Amino acid sequence: MIEPIILVLTAITMFVATNIDDLFVLMLFFANKDFNTKQVVIGQYIGVITLILISALSYFLKFLIPIQWIGLLGIVPIAIGLKNLKELKKPDTNLPDIKEENKGMFSKLKTSKSLLVGSVTIANGGDNIGVYVPIFASINFYQALIIILTFLIMIGFWCLLSFKLVDNMVLGDRIRKYGHIIFPFVLIILGIGILAKSFIL
């Protein structure tokens, strides 16, 4: 009974240590009116699950995907940040018309936004892989299952925590007021940091 508890506590510690920076990015996504809650949550699950799968595959297939390759995805947040920075100067256009007349197209847009959130999470996941791979390499299938299930629960908790922080009257109002301005710069700085770290490694 003690071993599963230790594994769960280990998994929680690993998750928190490798996803602290994601908490702030998630808050900005939740505060951004262009992303709804469902898109952000789905995107975060896509991103973290992908990182877990990469780590698990690198163990089960006995090869290690270089963290530098993941680091090159730093281009993604930079591109999103530059796009959002450009759109800061533009007024909102006929979004209601898009919703009314092009529901199929808007549905695809929703999916792509979830993928964008997931891409940012994956791009920022070099540390995750660096920590997860040695752990997966040193445990058995049963232990890996406990850790993965704990991670899946922690993703939901992380999304809830960041959403509640945005929903906070004092902090939330400021994030909603200035978040769309800060958002592009955070993504650009995040992307540059990811790229720099990948070349250093």
Backbone as ProteinMPNN parsed JSONL, in Angstrom:
{"seq_chain_A": "MIEPIILVLTAITMFVATNIDDLFVLMLFFANKDFNTKQVVIGQYIGVITLILISALSYFLKFLIPIQWIGLLGIVPIAIGLKNLKELKKPDTNLPDIKEENKGMFSKLKTSKSLLVGSVTIANGGDNIGVYVPIFASINFYQALIIILTFLIMIGFWCLLSFKLVDNMVLGDRIRKYGHIIFPFVLIILGIGILAKSFIL", "coords_chain_A": {"N_chain_A": [[0.828, -1.215, 0.0], [2.034, 1.153, 0.662], [3.842, 1.696, -1.41], [2.264, 2.498, -3.789], [1.305, 4.974, -2.823], [3.662, 6.428, -2.441], [4.497, 6.519, -5.099], [2.423, 8.055, -6.244], [2.761, 10.493, -4.867], [5.332, 11.094, -5.759], [4.819, 11.403, -8.498], [3.094, 13.633, -8.445], [4.842, 15.576, -7.431], [6.762, 15.611, -9.512], [5.143, 16.504, -11.631], [4.269, 19.069, -10.781], [6.754, 20.36, -10.5], [7.668, 20.411, -13.134], [5.763, 21.84, -14.485], [5.21, 24.376, -13.554], [5.7, 26.793, -14.927], [3.856, 26.505, -16.949], [1.491, 27.037, -15.673], [1.139, 29.833, -15.499], [1.049, 30.468, -18.221], [-1.258, 29.07, -18.94], [-3.142, 30.532, -17.467], [-3.12, 32.925, -18.887], [-4.132, 32.03, -21.317], [-6.729, 31.262, -20.518], [-7.693, 33.751, -19.799], [-7.755, 35.031, -22.179], [-9.942, 36.192, -24.569], [-10.236, 35.062, -27.046], [-9.962, 32.384, -26.786], [-11.851, 29.687, -25.585], [-12.895, 28.01, -22.51], [-13.092, 25.215, -22.853], [-11.474, 24.733, -25.126], [-8.944, 25.406, -24.147], [-8.572, 23.57, -22.031], [-8.767, 21.076, -23.382], [-6.623, 21.425, -25.138], [-4.477, 21.563, -23.317], [-4.538, 18.989, -22.233], [-3.986, 17.53, -24.579], [-1.364, 18.434, -25.092], [0.174, 17.713, -22.723], [-0.318, 14.947, -22.546], [0.836, 14.13, -24.942], [3.54, 14.693, -24.401], [3.937, 12.849, -22.334], [3.534, 10.452, -23.728], [5.643, 10.578, -25.581], [7.788, 10.402, -23.816], [7.279, 7.885, -22.656], [7.38, 6.227, -24.917], [10.023, 6.541, -25.637], [11.201, 5.034, -23.74], [9.958, 2.44, -23.877], [10.462, 1.734, -26.554], [13.099, 1.877, -26.531], [14.635, 4.098, -27.38], [15.824, 7.46, -27.353], [14.268, 10.451, -27.773], [15.76, 13.324, -28.88], [15.932, 16.14, -26.746], [16.439, 18.56, -27.887], [15.131, 18.494, -30.338], [12.467, 18.704, -29.59], [12.673, 21.199, -28.506], [12.887, 22.831, -30.758], [10.33, 23.351, -31.412], [9.779, 25.678, -30.215], [9.417, 27.66, -31.979], [6.727, 27.709, -32.5], [5.179, 29.004, -30.264], [6.351, 31.543, -30.617], [5.5, 32.279, -33.184], [2.704, 32.319, -32.773], [2.579, 34.325, -30.846], [3.57, 36.565, -32.277], [1.577, 36.786, -34.186], [-0.661, 37.39, -32.566], [0.259, 39.782, -31.527], [0.27, 41.385, -33.762], [-2.44, 41.465, -34.236], [-3.367, 42.962, -32.145], [-3.602, 45.575, -32.86], [-5.729, 45.566, -34.494], [-9.248, 46.057, -34.828], [-12.07, 44.145, -33.513], [-13.601, 42.031, -35.854], [-16.088, 40.711, -38.108], [-16.968, 38.502, -36.328], [-19.39, 37.426, -35.177], [-20.834, 36.921, -37.579], [-19.321, 34.903, -38.676], [-19.793, 32.877, -36.87], [-22.516, 32.483, -37.231], [-22.908, 31.958, -40.003], [-20.925, 30.253, -40.903], [-20.609, 27.685, -39.519], [-19.391, 25.171, -39.654], [-16.799, 25.807, -40.453], [-16.048, 27.373, -38.289], [-16.059, 25.469, -36.297], [-13.841, 23.935, -37.007], [-11.934, 25.861, -36.518], [-12.068, 26.043, -33.75], [-11.024, 23.542, -33.036], [-8.436, 23.82, -34.047], [-7.48, 25.8, -32.378], [-7.351, 24.503, -29.931], [-5.319, 22.763, -30.59], [-3.29, 24.616, -30.898], [-2.902, 25.491, -28.261], [-2.068, 23.064, -27.203], [0.275, 22.735, -28.69], [1.907, 24.807, -27.72], [2.245, 23.9, -25.107], [3.619, 21.486, -25.6], [5.904, 22.48, -26.859], [7.07, 23.769, -24.751], [7.933, 21.697, -23.284], [10.431, 20.471, -22.875], [11.79, 20.203, -20.412], [9.992, 18.551, -19.099], [10.188, 16.103, -20.545], [12.875, 15.573, -20.115], [12.823, 14.984, -17.393], [10.831, 12.999, -17.16], [11.611, 10.77, -18.788], [13.935, 9.371, -17.575], [12.633, 8.491, -15.245], [10.528, 6.819, -16.208], [12.141, 4.907, -17.348], [13.113, 3.551, -15.213], [11.163, 2.175, -13.871], [8.464, -0.291, -13.511], [5.732, -1.596, -15.597], [3.279, -1.45, -14.174], [3.853, 0.478, -12.206], [4.388, 2.653, -13.873], [1.862, 3.037, -14.932], [0.406, 3.979, -12.705], [1.696, 6.429, -12.279], [1.137, 7.75, -14.708], [-1.689, 7.901, -14.607], [-1.949, 9.552, -12.389], [-0.771, 11.874, -13.406], [-2.696, 12.527, -15.36], [-4.875, 13.226, -13.773], [-3.742, 15.4, -12.477], [-3.438, 17.202, -14.585], [-6.059, 18.067, -15.032], [-6.499, 19.258, -12.514], [-4.573, 21.292, -12.62], [-5.535, 22.861, -14.699], [-7.958, 23.659, -13.546], [-7.022, 25.084, -11.311], [-5.58, 27.22, -12.512], [-7.685, 28.398, -13.897], [-9.34, 29.204, -11.777], [-7.66, 31.046, -10.558], [-7.622, 33.021, -12.493], [-10.27, 33.644, -12.328], [-10.408, 34.88, -9.936], [-11.289, 37.795, -8.165], [-9.582, 40.054, -7.793], [-7.011, 39.402, -8.969], [-7.901, 38.171, -11.325], [-9.388, 40.16, -12.704], [-7.381, 41.954, -13.42], [-5.771, 40.369, -15.039], [-7.574, 39.793, -17.09], [-7.935, 42.352, -18.034], [-5.394, 43.244, -18.859], [-4.253, 41.017, -19.903], [-4.499, 40.228, -22.647], [-2.733, 41.942, -23.804], [-0.306, 41.353, -22.6], [-0.073, 38.693, -23.255], [0.915, 38.056, -26.033], [3.622, 38.863, -25.786], [4.568, 37.261, -23.703], [4.376, 34.707, -24.892], [6.194, 35.018, -27.035], [8.62, 35.514, -25.654], [8.718, 33.136, -24.212], [8.961, 31.281, -26.326], [11.453, 32.073, -27.443], [13.081, 31.534, -25.269], [12.767, 28.74, -25.104], [13.866, 27.907, -27.571], [16.502, 28.872, -27.236], [17.305, 27.349, -25.053], [17.245, 24.809, -26.172], [19.347, 24.896, -28.006], [21.495, 25.346, -26.332], [21.489, 23.016, -24.861]], "CA_chain_A": [[0.0, 0.0, 0.0], [2.912, 2.316, 0.777], [4.469, 1.983, -2.704], [1.422, 3.353, -4.639], [1.24, 6.326, -2.257], [4.946, 7.06, -2.767], [4.481, 6.771, -6.543], [1.505, 9.179, -6.484], [3.431, 11.705, -4.365], [6.438, 11.347, -6.69], [4.226, 11.902, -9.747], [2.61, 14.995, -8.181], [6.031, 16.429, -7.322], [7.306, 15.744, -10.865], [4.233, 17.306, -12.449], [4.316, 20.463, -10.322], [8.084, 20.902, -10.776], [7.887, 20.604, -14.581], [4.653, 22.572, -15.104], [4.984, 25.663, -12.886], [5.624, 27.856, -15.936], [2.611, 26.306, -17.701], [0.373, 27.6, -14.911], [0.982, 31.232, -15.912], [0.62, 30.458, -19.626], [-2.666, 28.643, -18.916], [-3.936, 31.67, -16.985], [-3.249, 33.871, -19.996], [-5.044, 31.42, -22.287], [-8.088, 31.356, -19.963], [-8.096, 35.158, -19.773], [-7.833, 35.506, -23.567], [-11.317, 36.005, -25.05], [-10.221, 34.287, -28.287], [-9.942, 30.966, -26.433], [-12.806, 29.352, -24.534], [-12.387, 27.086, -21.496], [-12.983, 23.866, -23.423], [-10.316, 24.699, -26.013], [-7.719, 25.446, -23.337], [-8.462, 22.302, -21.297], [-8.45, 20.033, -24.367], [-5.269, 21.682, -25.603], [-3.523, 21.199, -22.263], [-4.508, 17.516, -22.196], [-3.268, 17.089, -25.784], [0.052, 18.735, -24.927], [0.832, 16.928, -21.67], [-0.394, 13.529, -22.926], [1.857, 13.931, -25.984], [4.838, 14.647, -23.716], [3.995, 11.574, -21.613], [3.693, 9.393, -24.737], [7.016, 10.659, -26.099], [8.661, 9.882, -22.764], [7.02, 6.454, -22.518], [7.876, 5.561, -26.124], [11.478, 6.56, -25.619], [11.596, 3.927, -22.86], [9.494, 1.15, -24.376], [11.107, 1.434, -27.83], [14.542, 1.929, -26.28], [15.357, 5.204, -28.006], [15.565, 8.74, -26.694], [14.056, 11.576, -28.682], [16.548, 14.458, -28.354], [15.159, 17.271, -26.232], [16.648, 19.665, -28.82], [14.09, 18.433, -31.369], [11.265, 19.278, -28.977], [12.964, 22.626, -28.327], [12.671, 23.562, -32.003], [8.914, 23.751, -31.428], [9.699, 27.026, -29.666], [8.956, 28.515, -33.08], [5.256, 27.777, -32.446], [4.71, 30.143, -29.455], [6.815, 32.81, -31.205], [4.592, 32.574, -34.306], [1.397, 32.685, -32.203], [2.764, 35.617, -30.189], [3.678, 37.598, -33.309], [0.247, 36.916, -34.798], [-1.492, 38.107, -31.6], [0.797, 41.139, -31.422], [-0.207, 42.078, -34.953], [-3.895, 41.634, -34.145], [-3.685, 43.938, -31.093], [-3.912, 46.853, -33.507], [-6.93, 45.424, -35.313], [-10.513, 45.939, -34.098], [-12.808, 42.91, -33.766], [-14.37, 42.074, -37.097], [-17.406, 40.066, -38.156], [-16.972, 37.206, -35.677], [-20.74, 36.878, -35.107], [-21.213, 36.396, -38.879], [-18.634, 33.632, -38.856], [-20.506, 31.896, -36.05], [-23.849, 32.253, -37.784], [-22.971, 31.484, -41.374], [-19.902, 29.261, -41.227], [-20.445, 26.906, -38.298], [-18.421, 24.117, -39.912], [-15.474, 26.423, -40.463], [-15.775, 27.815, -36.917], [-15.766, 24.252, -35.543], [-12.447, 23.611, -37.3], [-11.139, 26.879, -35.842], [-12.016, 25.644, -32.346], [-10.087, 22.434, -32.943], [-7.089, 24.324, -34.273], [-7.077, 26.564, -31.19], [-6.944, 23.495, -28.948], [-4.008, 22.286, -31.032], [-2.326, 25.679, -30.613], [-2.603, 25.394, -26.822], [-1.267, 21.846, -27.066], [1.604, 22.975, -29.288], [2.677, 25.626, -26.775], [2.586, 23.008, -23.991], [4.656, 20.56, -26.077], [7.118, 23.266, -27.108], [7.639, 24.115, -23.446], [8.019, 20.43, -22.555], [11.765, 19.878, -22.816], [12.055, 19.817, -19.02], [9.128, 17.408, -18.791], [10.781, 14.903, -21.125], [14.135, 15.343, -19.424], [12.531, 14.396, -16.084], [9.979, 11.817, -17.285], [12.27, 9.618, -19.421], [14.669, 8.545, -16.613], [11.69, 7.86, -14.316], [9.893, 5.702, -16.909], [13.159, 3.894, -17.622], [13.519, 2.873, -13.981], [9.996, 1.575, -13.218], [7.772, -1.311, -14.299], [4.505, -1.152, -16.265], [2.288, -1.119, -13.142], [4.255, 1.752, -11.61], [4.204, 3.675, -14.914], [0.413, 3.269, -15.033], [0.019, 4.826, -11.567], [2.233, 7.769, -12.529], [0.39, 8.343, -15.827], [-3.032, 8.239, -14.107], [-1.781, 10.725, -11.511], [-0.552, 13.006, -14.306], [-3.967, 12.875, -16.005], [-5.664, 13.939, -12.758], [-3.059, 16.672, -12.221], [-3.72, 18.115, -15.704], [-7.354, 18.658, -14.715], [-6.334, 20.143, -11.362], [-3.79, 22.447, -13.073], [-6.466, 23.703, -15.466], [-8.902, 24.232, -12.582], [-6.301, 26.067, -10.496], [-5.311, 28.416, -13.324], [-8.983, 29.027, -14.175], [-9.782, 29.858, -10.541], [-6.806, 32.222, -10.351], [-8.14, 34.036, -13.419], [-11.612, 33.986, -11.851], [-10.241, 35.68, -8.727], [-11.757, 39.155, -8.425], [-8.469, 41.008, -7.886], [-6.045, 38.946, -9.962], [-8.591, 37.881, -12.58], [-9.737, 41.411, -13.403], [-6.165, 42.522, -14.003], [-5.348, 39.493, -16.14], [-8.512, 39.997, -18.208], [-7.765, 43.705, -18.559], [-4.091, 43.412, -19.512], [-3.761, 39.722, -20.375], [-4.381, 40.158, -24.105], [-1.555, 42.723, -24.177], [0.858, 40.616, -22.102], [-0.094, 37.361, -23.866], [1.86, 37.864, -27.143], [5.005, 39.024, -25.337], [4.909, 36.058, -22.926], [4.588, 33.613, -25.841], [7.43, 35.271, -27.782], [9.732, 35.295, -24.723], [8.719, 31.698, -23.937], [9.504, 30.608, -27.498], [12.881, 32.376, -27.538], [13.727, 30.777, -24.192], [12.769, 27.313, -25.485], [14.865, 27.75, -28.633], [17.829, 29.092, -26.663], [17.621, 26.201, -24.199], [17.48, 23.649, -27.027], [20.68, 25.022, -28.605], [22.465, 25.216, -25.245], [21.562, 21.595, -24.544]], "C_chain_A": [[0.863, 1.265, 0.0], [3.472, 2.709, -0.588], [3.588, 2.836, -3.623], [1.348, 4.799, -4.149], [2.517, 7.099, -2.587], [4.998, 7.421, -4.249], [3.601, 7.975, -6.892], [2.149, 10.487, -6.049], [4.604, 12.098, -5.274], [5.923, 11.972, -7.981], [3.734, 13.338, -9.581], [3.779, 15.978, -8.132], [6.64, 16.684, -8.698], [6.456, 16.681, -11.709], [4.33, 18.783, -12.084], [5.652, 21.104, -10.708], [8.281, 21.223, -12.255], [6.791, 21.431, -15.251], [4.318, 23.895, -14.418], [4.822, 26.782, -13.917], [4.349, 27.746, -16.772], [1.415, 26.943, -16.996], [0.097, 29.034, -15.347], [0.488, 31.32, -17.352], [-0.848, 30.065, -19.73], [-3.574, 29.78, -18.469], [-4.16, 32.686, -18.104], [-4.181, 33.333, -21.078], [-6.494, 31.552, -21.805], [-8.599, 32.791, -19.985], [-8.273, 35.728, -21.174], [-9.207, 35.182, -24.149], [-11.385, 35.205, -26.353], [-10.203, 32.78, -28.038], [-11.013, 30.706, -25.373], [-12.227, 28.266, -23.628], [-12.146, 25.691, -22.056], [-11.748, 23.733, -24.299], [-9.013, 24.622, -25.221], [-7.504, 24.113, -22.626], [-8.08, 21.165, -22.243], [-7.015, 20.192, -24.858], [-4.215, 21.272, -24.592], [-3.405, 19.681, -22.141], [-3.735, 16.967, -23.396], [-1.763, 17.252, -25.592], [0.746, 17.826, -23.924], [0.803, 15.435, -22.004], [0.638, 13.204, -24.003], [3.247, 13.827, -25.361], [5.016, 13.327, -22.966], [4.248, 10.429, -22.592], [5.108, 9.375, -25.311], [7.985, 10.056, -25.088], [8.517, 8.373, -22.634], [7.578, 5.679, -23.715], [9.403, 5.48, -26.122], [12.02, 5.464, -24.706], [11.239, 2.583, -23.487], [10.157, 0.762, -25.692], [12.628, 1.56, -27.744], [15.284, 2.964, -27.131], [14.942, 6.496, -27.324], [15.426, 9.827, -27.736], [14.811, 12.783, -28.125], [15.662, 15.617, -27.925], [15.29, 18.477, -27.172], [15.571, 19.686, -29.905], [12.797, 19.032, -30.856], [11.449, 20.79, -28.841], [12.729, 23.451, -29.573], [11.211, 23.998, -32.157], [8.707, 25.117, -30.77], [9.267, 28.042, -30.712], [7.443, 28.729, -32.999], [4.764, 28.926, -31.561], [5.158, 31.496, -29.989], [5.866, 33.244, -32.319], [3.222, 33.023, -33.799], [1.479, 34.067, -31.563], [2.827, 36.764, -31.181], [2.334, 37.86, -33.971], [-0.679, 37.719, -33.872], [-1.05, 39.557, -31.438], [0.305, 41.993, -32.584], [-1.69, 42.403, -34.839], [-4.317, 42.585, -33.029], [-4.135, 45.26, -31.685], [-5.211, 46.797, -34.301], [-8.176, 45.385, -34.443], [-11.16, 44.597, -34.401], [-13.656, 43.06, -35.015], [-15.626, 41.235, -36.987], [-17.39, 38.655, -37.58], [-18.365, 36.621, -35.529], [-21.187, 36.28, -36.434], [-20.565, 35.053, -39.135], [-19.365, 32.542, -38.085], [-21.839, 31.521, -36.683], [-23.794, 31.511, -39.11], [-21.976, 30.376, -41.702], [-19.604, 28.378, -40.019], [-19.416, 25.797, -38.465], [-17.0, 24.643, -39.842], [-15.079, 26.84, -39.052], [-15.424, 26.616, -36.028], [-14.318, 23.824, -35.752], [-11.514, 24.585, -36.588], [-10.983, 26.537, -34.366], [-10.989, 24.547, -32.141], [-8.663, 22.927, -33.079], [-6.591, 25.117, -33.068], [-6.661, 25.629, -30.06], [-5.553, 22.973, -29.291], [-2.924, 23.333, -30.782], [-1.916, 25.656, -29.143], [-1.713, 24.183, -26.57], [0.144, 22.023, -27.584], [2.496, 23.789, -28.361], [3.135, 24.765, -25.599], [3.712, 22.063, -24.388], [5.98, 21.3, -26.263], [7.845, 23.593, -25.811], [7.959, 22.87, -22.625], [9.371, 19.763, -22.512], [12.111, 19.393, -21.417], [11.252, 18.58, -18.639], [9.761, 16.107, -19.276], [12.079, 14.547, -20.419], [13.951, 14.678, -18.072], [11.799, 13.065, -16.234], [10.722, 10.587, -17.792], [13.053, 8.768, -18.409], [13.747, 7.829, -15.627], [11.044, 6.648, -14.969], [10.881, 4.562, -17.158], [13.504, 3.062, -16.392], [12.355, 2.191, -13.258], [9.35, 0.522, -14.113], [6.448, -0.763, -14.841], [3.444, -0.702, -15.248], [2.586, 0.243, -12.511], [4.062, 2.903, -12.601], [2.727, 4.034, -15.043], [-0.075, 4.196, -13.919], [0.469, 6.274, -11.799], [1.452, 8.473, -13.627], [-1.01, 8.754, -15.383], [-2.985, 9.467, -13.203], [-1.575, 11.985, -12.347], [-1.867, 13.477, -14.928], [-4.875, 13.646, -15.043], [-5.074, 15.326, -12.507], [-3.289, 17.686, -13.345], [-5.033, 18.841, -15.431], [-7.259, 19.637, -13.559], [-5.596, 21.421, -11.764], [-4.677, 23.416, -13.853], [-7.444, 24.404, -14.53], [-8.247, 25.33, -11.766], [-6.053, 27.355, -11.28], [-6.594, 29.156, -13.668], [-9.486, 29.799, -12.959], [-8.95, 31.109, -10.244], [-7.244, 33.364, -11.261], [-9.488, 34.545, -12.938], [-11.583, 34.808, -10.567], [-10.528, 37.148, -9.03], [-10.606, 40.137, -8.65], [-7.533, 40.63, -9.033], [-6.696, 38.77, -11.329], [-8.916, 39.122, -13.384], [-8.519, 42.015, -14.097], [-5.679, 41.689, -15.19], [-6.252, 39.691, -17.35], [-8.308, 41.362, -18.867], [-6.483, 43.849, -19.372], [-3.554, 42.128, -20.142], [-3.552, 39.653, -21.869], [-3.184, 40.954, -24.615], [-0.279, 41.967, -23.791], [1.053, 39.31, -22.87], [0.92, 37.185, -25.011], [3.315, 37.923, -26.704], [5.468, 37.802, -24.537], [5.216, 34.894, -23.862], [5.904, 33.783, -26.606], [8.65, 35.006, -26.901], [9.866, 33.805, -24.403], [9.361, 30.938, -25.097], [10.99, 30.822, -27.659], [13.655, 31.596, -26.478], [13.836, 29.29, -24.514], [13.819, 27.046, -26.554], [16.285, 27.878, -28.088], [18.264, 27.884, -25.85], [17.943, 24.973, -25.044], [18.86, 23.688, -27.657], [21.765, 24.862, -27.541], [22.663, 23.748, -24.893], [22.23, 20.833, -25.68]], "O_chain_A": [[0.495, 2.293, -0.568], [3.573, 3.895, -0.902], [4.083, 3.807, -4.195], [1.33, 5.733, -4.95], [2.466, 8.27, -2.963], [5.48, 8.492, -4.617], [3.971, 8.808, -7.72], [2.093, 11.48, -6.775], [4.837, 13.28, -5.526], [6.496, 12.931, -8.497], [3.93, 14.169, -10.467], [3.72, 17.064, -8.709], [6.995, 17.817, -9.026], [6.978, 17.545, -12.413], [4.456, 19.641, -12.957], [5.689, 22.24, -11.181], [8.971, 22.182, -12.6], [6.869, 21.7, -16.45], [3.26, 24.472, -14.669], [3.924, 27.616, -13.802], [3.821, 28.751, -17.247], [0.445, 27.339, -17.641], [-1.059, 29.409, -15.544], [-0.378, 32.134, -17.672], [-1.598, 30.65, -20.511], [-4.654, 29.971, -19.027], [-5.252, 33.237, -18.247], [-4.933, 34.094, -21.686], [-7.38, 31.908, -22.581], [-9.794, 33.026, -20.168], [-8.874, 36.789, -21.341], [-9.591, 34.014, -24.212], [-12.454, 34.724, -26.732], [-10.403, 31.992, -28.962], [-11.08, 31.421, -24.373], [-11.194, 27.674, -23.941], [-11.126, 25.064, -21.771], [-11.045, 22.725, -24.226], [-8.099, 23.876, -25.573], [-6.393, 23.584, -22.616], [-7.177, 20.383, -21.946], [-6.281, 19.211, -24.979], [-3.184, 20.703, -24.953], [-2.308, 19.15, -21.967], [-2.927, 16.051, -23.251], [-0.985, 16.344, -25.885], [1.782, 17.234, -24.228], [1.787, 14.732, -21.774], [1.245, 12.134, -23.983], [4.041, 12.971, -25.749], [6.104, 12.752, -22.96], [5.067, 9.547, -22.332], [5.7, 8.313, -25.506], [8.885, 9.298, -25.449], [9.513, 7.66, -22.514], [8.172, 4.614, -23.553], [9.989, 4.485, -26.548], [13.155, 5.015, -24.871], [12.087, 1.7, -23.617], [10.394, -0.423, -25.93], [13.344, 1.379, -28.729], [16.418, 2.736, -27.55], [13.84, 6.603, -26.785], [16.358, 10.093, -28.495], [14.53, 13.221, -27.01], [14.755, 16.023, -28.653], [14.387, 19.309, -27.255], [15.146, 20.755, -30.342], [12.11, 19.765, -31.567], [10.509, 21.562, -29.033], [12.408, 24.636, -29.481], [10.9, 24.9, -32.936], [7.596, 25.648, -30.767], [8.812, 29.138, -30.384], [6.936, 29.786, -33.377], [4.0, 29.763, -32.042], [4.446, 32.488, -29.841], [5.474, 34.408, -32.4], [2.643, 33.977, -34.317], [0.57, 34.884, -31.713], [2.218, 37.812, -30.967], [1.991, 39.001, -34.279], [-1.394, 38.613, -34.325], [-1.875, 40.449, -31.237], [-0.031, 43.165, -32.415], [-2.147, 43.46, -35.275], [-5.481, 42.978, -32.958], [-4.943, 45.977, -31.096], [-5.735, 47.824, -34.731], [-8.161, 44.729, -33.401], [-10.851, 43.972, -35.415], [-14.334, 44.068, -35.213], [-16.17, 41.065, -35.896], [-17.76, 37.706, -38.27], [-18.533, 35.419, -35.735], [-21.849, 35.243, -36.443], [-21.171, 34.164, -39.734], [-19.537, 31.426, -38.576], [-22.233, 30.355, -36.664], [-24.537, 30.554, -39.324], [-22.164, 29.641, -42.671], [-18.467, 28.331, -39.55], [-18.656, 25.506, -37.542], [-16.115, 24.02, -39.255], [-13.924, 26.687, -38.656], [-14.599, 26.729, -35.121], [-13.644, 23.405, -34.812], [-10.445, 24.202, -36.113], [-9.909, 26.715, -33.791], [-10.187, 24.595, -31.209], [-7.78, 22.514, -32.328], [-5.396, 25.103, -32.772], [-5.726, 25.927, -29.317], [-4.718, 22.766, -28.411], [-1.779, 22.989, -30.491], [-0.736, 25.785, -28.816], [-0.736, 24.258, -25.825], [1.1, 21.521, -26.992], [3.687, 23.508, -28.225], [4.273, 24.883, -25.145], [4.651, 21.854, -23.62], [7.039, 20.808, -25.873], [9.072, 23.683, -25.776], [8.223, 22.959, -21.426], [9.461, 18.591, -22.147], [12.658, 18.303, -21.249], [11.746, 17.683, -17.955], [9.862, 15.135, -18.528], [12.354, 13.377, -20.154], [14.801, 13.902, -17.637], [12.102, 12.107, -15.522], [10.502, 9.482, -17.295], [12.863, 7.552, -18.376], [14.028, 6.704, -15.214], [11.006, 5.57, -14.377], [10.497, 3.393, -17.176], [14.112, 1.997, -16.506], [12.533, 1.681, -12.152], [9.637, 0.443, -15.308], [6.087, 0.384, -14.579], [2.789, 0.32, -15.45], [1.684, 1.055, -12.309], [3.627, 3.991, -12.222], [2.381, 5.2, -15.239], [-0.879, 5.095, -14.165], [-0.281, 7.217, -11.547], [1.134, 9.656, -13.503], [-1.476, 9.836, -15.74], [-3.874, 10.318, -13.25], [-2.134, 13.038, -12.039], [-2.124, 14.678, -15.013], [-5.556, 14.592, -15.439], [-5.805, 16.303, -12.344], [-3.33, 18.891, -13.094], [-5.124, 20.061, -15.573], [-7.853, 20.715, -13.599], [-5.947, 22.509, -11.306], [-4.583, 24.633, -13.689], [-7.728, 25.59, -14.692], [-8.84, 26.387, -11.55], [-6.288, 28.451, -10.771], [-6.61, 30.386, -13.729], [-9.996, 30.912, -13.09], [-9.471, 32.105, -9.743], [-7.24, 34.528, -10.859], [-9.819, 35.719, -13.109], [-12.6, 35.365, -10.156], [-10.063, 37.681, -10.037], [-10.643, 40.949, -9.574], [-7.291, 41.422, -9.944], [-6.136, 39.159, -12.354], [-8.742, 39.142, -14.603], [-8.614, 42.519, -15.216], [-5.236, 42.227, -16.205], [-5.782, 39.75, -18.487], [-8.479, 41.518, -20.076], [-6.469, 44.482, -20.427], [-2.531, 42.143, -20.827], [-2.558, 39.095, -22.333], [-2.673, 40.694, -25.705], [0.695, 41.94, -24.544], [2.179, 38.874, -23.107], [1.716, 36.248, -24.967], [4.147, 37.147, -27.174], [6.609, 37.36, -24.671], [6.195, 34.174, -23.661], [6.642, 32.817, -26.803], [9.603, 34.358, -27.334], [10.974, 33.273, -24.331], [10.2, 30.062, -24.885], [11.725, 29.885, -27.972], [14.734, 31.066, -26.742], [14.854, 28.656, -24.239], [14.574, 26.078, -26.461], [17.164, 27.088, -28.435], [19.411, 27.442, -25.927], [18.813, 24.181, -24.681], [19.489, 22.645, -27.833], [22.83, 24.307, -27.814], [23.777, 23.278, -24.661], [22.384, 19.614, -25.598]]}, "name": "protein", "num_of_chains": 1, "seq": "MIEPIILVLTAITMFVATNIDDLFVLMLFFANKDFNTKQVVIGQYIGVITLILISALSYFLKFLIPIQWIGLLGIVPIAIGLKNLKELKKPDTNLPDIKEENKGMFSKLKTSKSLLVGSVTIANGGDNIGVYVPIFASINFYQALIIILTFLIMIGFWCLLSFKLVDNMVLGDRIRKYGHIIFPFVLIILGIGILAKSFIL"}
